[in-house]
Amino acid sequence: MTFSDVIRRSIEFIEKNIHDELPLDMLARKAGFSKFHYHRIFRKEVGVSASEYVRYRRLAFAANMLLYTDDRIIDIALYLRFETQESFSRSFKKYYHLPPGQYRKIMTKLTRQREEIDMKNNQLLKGWHLSGTSPAQYEIGIDREMVHKGKASGYLKTITATPSHEFGTMMQQFKADKYAGKRLKLSGFMKTKQVEVCCGFWMRVDDNFGDVLQFDNMSNRPISGDTEWNHYAIVLDIPKSSAVIAFGVLLSGTGQVWLDELRFEEVDEQTPTTNINFLEELLEEPVNLSFEE
């Protein structure tokens, strides 16, 4: 089991128990590491410490409850393990720049207005576009209720009965010049609902002739069914002959996937690549031409 697998299992536990006490020593013990080692690998994989992750996820839950429930602020604070309403309000204001009461009053109206605008604009997303084998059977958009951090996430979902061999992707592409000769990591958070076949991040590196130099679509570690928010990553080398880097999230068959907090970072050679080498099984010469073996 890799460090990434351990951290994903740890995040899964955090998500399922976000309203319980989650001290660092208990999380480290469940992961099978010392506090120091757990803190180090969690920060390396996710970009923040485990304690910071728990804090901002609780605040994201709180923001959602303020907008989409009528629960009292003190009840939200206690449910999410803040000692007092005052301590919750201080933490919430520091992160969202408004105290909880004002956030509920201002953002409820603003969120509804944005959702109406999103619907009128057919849920278009700046920088992203929809592709795949049958794009008309899929939809991409912004979700302001199902959020991992901040105020919105992106989603890809089926809108018709989609055959299992069809897929849709929400994607971007950009020039590879800045990263040529380096090792690049794409990471982010995904959540799924009723994914029939599989889904996952993908990343592809092409040269000027359109030939694929590096590729990973998580086909060897697919996500399916219903899953809570978790952290996933792809690591690829960017050869000096690279021209274009394409990336996104892919959904095969029916279902819905949300994504949030995507980021790119350069990593060193100690971080293993996830490149799927389709030439690994290429034989030196043809065999069994008489079909006798």
C-alpha positions in Angstrom: 0.0 0.0 0.0 1.4 3.4 -1.0 1.3 6.6 1.1 -1.4 7.9 -1.3 -3.6 4.9 -0.5 -3.1 5.4 3.3 -4.0 9.1 3.0 -7.1 8.3 0.9 -8.3 5.8 3.6 -7.6 8.4 6.3 -9.6 11.1 4.4 -12.4 8.6 3.9 -12.5 8.1 7.7 -12.4 11.9 8.3 -15.3 12.5 5.9 -17.4 9.9 7.5 -16.7 11.2 11.1 -16.4 14.9 10.5 -18.8 15.6 13.4 -16.7 13.5 15.9 -13.5 14.3 17.7 -10.6 13.8 15.3 -7.4 14.3 17.3 -4.1 14.0 15.3 -2.8 11.2 17.4 -5.9 9.1 16.8 -5.8 9.7 13.0 -2.1 8.8 13.0 -2.7 5.7 15.0 -5.4 4.5 12.6 -3.1 5.1 9.7 -0.4 3.1 11.4 2.2 6.0 11.7 3.7 8.2 14.3 2.2 11.7 14.6 5.2 13.2 13.1 5.3 10.9 10.1 1.6 11.1 9.5 1.7 14.9 9.6 4.5 14.9 7.1 3.0 12.5 4.5 -0.5 14.0 4.8 0.9 17.5 4.1 3.0 16.2 1.2 0.0 14.4 -0.4 -2.8 16.9 0.2 -0.9 20.2 0.5 -2.2 21.0 4.0 -1.9 19.4 7.4 -4.5 16.9 8.7 -5.6 19.4 11.3 -6.0 22.1 8.8 -8.0 19.7 6.5 -10.4 18.8 9.3 -10.8 22.5 10.1 -11.7 23.7 6.6 -13.9 20.7 6.0 -15.9 21.4 9.1 -16.2 25.1 8.0 -17.3 24.0 4.6 -20.0 21.8 6.2 -21.0 24.7 8.3 -21.3 27.0 5.3 -23.5 24.5 3.6 -25.7 24.1 6.7 -26.0 27.9 7.0 -27.2 28.2 3.4 -29.4 25.1 3.0 -30.8 24.4 6.5 -32.6 26.4 9.2 -30.4 25.0 12.0 -29.4 27.5 14.7 -25.8 28.7 14.5 -25.1 27.4 18.0 -26.4 23.9 17.0 -24.2 23.9 13.9 -21.2 25.0 16.0 -21.7 22.2 18.5 -22.5 19.6 15.9 -19.1 20.3 14.2 -17.2 20.1 17.5 -16.5 23.8 18.2 -16.4 24.4 21.9 -18.6 27.6 21.8 -20.6 29.6 19.3 -18.0 32.4 19.8 -15.1 30.2 18.8 -17.0 28.9 15.8 -17.9 32.5 14.7 -14.2 33.6 15.0 -13.0 30.6 12.9 -15.8 31.0 10.3 -15.2 34.8 9.9 -11.5 34.2 9.5 -12.1 31.8 6.6 -15.2 33.2 4.9 -14.7 36.9 5.9 -18.2 37.2 7.3 -19.6 36.1 10.7 -22.0 33.1 10.3 -25.3 35.2 10.7 -24.3 37.7 8.0 -23.0 34.9 5.8 -26.4 33.2 6.0 -28.3 36.4 5.2 -26.1 37.7 2.4 -25.0 34.5 0.7 -28.4 32.7 0.7 -29.7 35.4 -1.6 -26.5 35.7 -3.6 -26.3 31.9 -4.1 -29.9 31.8 -5.4 -29.1 34.6 -7.8 -26.0 32.8 -9.0 -27.8 29.5 -9.5 -30.4 31.3 -11.6 -27.6 32.8 -13.7 -25.9 29.5 -14.0 -29.1 27.9 -15.3 -29.6 30.7 -17.9 -26.0 30.3 -19.1 -26.5 26.6 -19.4 -24.0 26.0 -16.6 -21.0 27.1 -18.7 -17.7 26.9 -16.9 -14.9 29.3 -17.6 -11.9 27.5 -19.1 -13.6 24.0 -19.2 -15.3 22.3 -22.1 -17.3 19.1 -22.5 -16.0 16.3 -24.8 -16.1 12.5 -25.1 -17.7 9.9 -27.3 -21.2 11.3 -26.9 -21.1 14.8 -25.3 -24.8 15.3 -25.8 -25.5 12.7 -23.1 -23.5 14.5 -20.5 -23.6 17.9 -18.7 -21.0 20.0 -16.9 -21.6 22.8 -14.5 -21.1 24.6 -11.2 -22.5 23.2 -8.0 -22.8 25.7 -5.1 -24.2 23.2 -2.6 -21.9 20.1 -3.0 -18.6 21.8 -2.1 -15.4 20.5 -0.8 -13.8 23.9 0.0 -14.8 27.5 -0.7 -18.1 28.3 -2.4 -18.4 26.1 -5.5 -17.3 22.9 -7.2 -17.5 21.6 -10.8 -19.5 18.6 -11.9 -19.9 16.2 -14.8 -23.0 14.0 -15.0 -25.2 12.0 -17.4 -28.5 13.6 -18.5 -29.8 10.6 -20.5 -29.7 6.8 -20.3 -26.1 6.3 -21.4 -24.7 3.0 -22.6 -21.8 1.7 -20.6 -19.3 2.0 -23.5 -19.9 5.8 -23.8 -18.0 8.3 -21.8 -17.9 12.1 -21.2 -15.1 14.3 -20.0 -14.8 17.8 -18.6 -11.4 19.0 -19.7 -8.9 21.7 -20.4 -5.6 21.8 -22.3 -2.6 24.2 -22.2 0.9 24.6 -23.6 3.6 22.3 -22.1 6.5 24.8 -22.5 6.6 25.9 -18.9 6.9 22.3 -17.6 9.1 20.7 -20.4 11.7 18.4 -18.9 10.0 18.3 -15.5 7.8 15.9 -13.5 4.3 17.3 -13.0 1.6 16.3 -10.5 -2.1 16.9 -11.0 -4.1 16.4 -7.8 -7.5 17.3 -6.5 -10.7 16.1 -4.8 -13.5 14.0 -6.3 -16.9 12.8 -5.0 -19.1 10.4 -6.9 -22.8 9.4 -7.1 -24.2 6.3 -8.8 -21.2 5.9 -11.1 -22.2 2.8 -13.1 -18.8 1.9 -14.7 -16.0 4.2 -13.6 -14.6 7.7 -13.4 -11.3 9.4 -12.6 -8.9 12.2 -13.3 -6.9 11.9 -16.6 -3.9 13.7 -18.0 -2.2 13.4 -21.4 1.0 14.8 -22.8 1.3 15.2 -26.6 4.1 16.3 -28.9 3.7 18.7 -31.9 2.6 15.8 -34.1 -0.2 14.8 -31.8 1.6 11.6 -30.6 0.9 10.7 -27.0 4.1 10.8 -24.9 2.6 10.2 -21.4 -0.9 9.3 -20.3 -2.9 8.2 -17.2 -6.7 8.0 -16.9 -6.7 6.1 -13.6 -8.0 2.9 -15.4 -5.8 0.8 -13.1 -7.4 2.4 -10.0 -11.0 3.4 -11.1 -13.6 5.0 -8.9 -17.2 3.7 -9.1 -20.5 3.7 -7.1 -21.1 6.3 -4.4 -18.0 7.8 -2.7 -17.4 10.8 -0.5 -14.9 13.5 -1.2 -11.3 12.1 -1.4 -7.9 13.1 -2.8 -6.5 11.6 -6.0 -3.4 12.4 -8.1 -1.7 11.8 -11.4 2.1 12.2 -11.9 3.6 12.3 -15.3 7.0 13.3 -16.8 6.8 16.1 -19.3 9.4 15.3 -22.0 11.3 18.2 -23.6 9.5 17.4 -26.9 6.1 18.0 -25.3 3.7 20.5 -26.8 0.3 20.2 -25.1 -0.9 19.0 -21.7 -4.5 18.0 -21.6 -6.4 17.0 -18.4 -9.8 16.7 -16.8 -12.2 14.2 -15.3 -13.7 11.3 -17.2 -17.0 9.5 -16.6 -17.9 6.2 -18.2 -21.5 5.2 -18.4 -24.0 6.9 -16.1 -23.6 8.8 -12.8 -22.2 12.0 -11.5 -18.8 13.2 -10.4 -17.9 16.4 -8.6 -14.4 17.9 -8.6 -12.8 20.6 -6.5 -9.4 22.1 -5.6 -7.4 20.9 -8.6 -3.8 22.0 -8.6 -0.6 21.4 -10.5 2.8 21.2 -8.9 6.3 20.2 -10.0 7.7 17.1 -8.1 11.1 15.5 -7.9 12.1 12.1 -9.1 11.4 10.6 -5.7 7.7 10.9 -6.6 6.9 7.9 -8.8 5.0 8.5 -12.0 1.6 7.0 -12.7 2.1 6.8 -16.5 0.3 3.9 -18.1 2.7 2.3 -20.4 0.7 0.6 -23.2 3.8 -0.8 -24.7 4.8 -2.9 -21.7 3.5 -6.1 -23.2 4.8 -5.5 -26.7 6.5 -8.7 -27.9 9.9 -8.8 -29.6 8.4 -10.8 -32.5 5.2 -12.5 -33.5 4.3 -15.8 -31.8 1.9 -18.8 -32.3 1.2 -18.0 -35.9 0.0 -21.6 -36.5 -2.3 -21.5 -33.5 -0.8 -24.8 -32.2 0.4 -23.5 -28.8 
